[in-house]
Amino acid sequence: MIVDRQGRRFRNLRVSLTAACNYACTYCVPDGKRLVAAQDELSAESMARGVAYLIEAAGIERLRITGGEPLVSPKLEVFLREVSQLGLADVSLTSNGQLLSRKLPLLLDSGIRRLNVSLDTLDATAFRAIARGGDLGAVLAGLEEARAAGVKIKLNMVPLRGQNLDQVLPLLDYCLERGFELRFIELMRMGHLARDGNGFLQQFVGMAELLAMIGQRHAFVQADAPVDATALRYEIPGQGFFGVIANESVPFCRTCSRLRLSSTGWLHGCLSSSNRHYVGDLLDKPRHQALPALQRLLVRALGDKQEVAFSGGVTVMKIIGG
């Protein structure tokens, strides 16, 4: 087992199945262009083999499939079939929900029972302005179908000053009514926002302001969460839960257990580091050759983690997953 001096190790793996996305959200890409699949993306089989090797080399316990937008990837079905046989404690998927209705049978057949869906507003006009693509109605319909099928759902909202701050309470009430758990994610200094400090500050909304807004309508208390959780979790007694991923206000780097594998075969140990480690050439090697080399790279990836707090990163979030 690979452990650093703060006692951190990799438990949670996030695999970016593709860089392609059918949205071009304002906080993710600066130019409004949708991201497309990279020419050198790994096959589904190679990525699944990567997950298997990382389970053995790092002790990975939980997997989240991300993108880009994983539901647009032609690799999804094969990848799900392969990783469902690896004995992981939990396999979940993060999506923007645009294709959820169409892909829900595949997800259910593959054993996916937990989804994180990004949804920044219930206002159709604001939705188009932020996502720069997609249809709000299709997302909401997919959520209802997934809920009816018994899927556990968390919604992710990035509050943005001047764009969707008026949606904090409507989205929270929407989730409470349906048994969803809403996660407010503080804007992150990633990609173009890491380079544009003024643009970041103009849009950023911190946890204290969010909790004050929620407190005007709901009484809440802090709830328990796993020690390596990114979110501070709160309960509205008798109604449900919500969380805040407060990467700026209350950094969680000291307990981070996340490792990311990109669709092009790069390991990222930390979102706040520009370092990355190529493993694509190892994934076609036999186990006895791949594992020693992979463990050496994992030591370096773990060393990339910040000691205390997230300080920003120039990598575009959708290339390496949320």
Beta strands, then each sheet from edge to edge (+ up, - down):
strand 1: 12-16
strand 2: 62-66
strand 3: 90-95
strand 4: 114-118
strand 5: 152-157
strand 6: 181-185
strand 7: 221-222
strand 8: 232-236
strand 9: 240-245
strand 10: 258-261
strand 11: 266-268
strand 12: 277-278
sheet 1: 7+ 8- 9+ 6+ 5+ 4+ 3+ 2+ 1+ 10+ 11- 12+
end
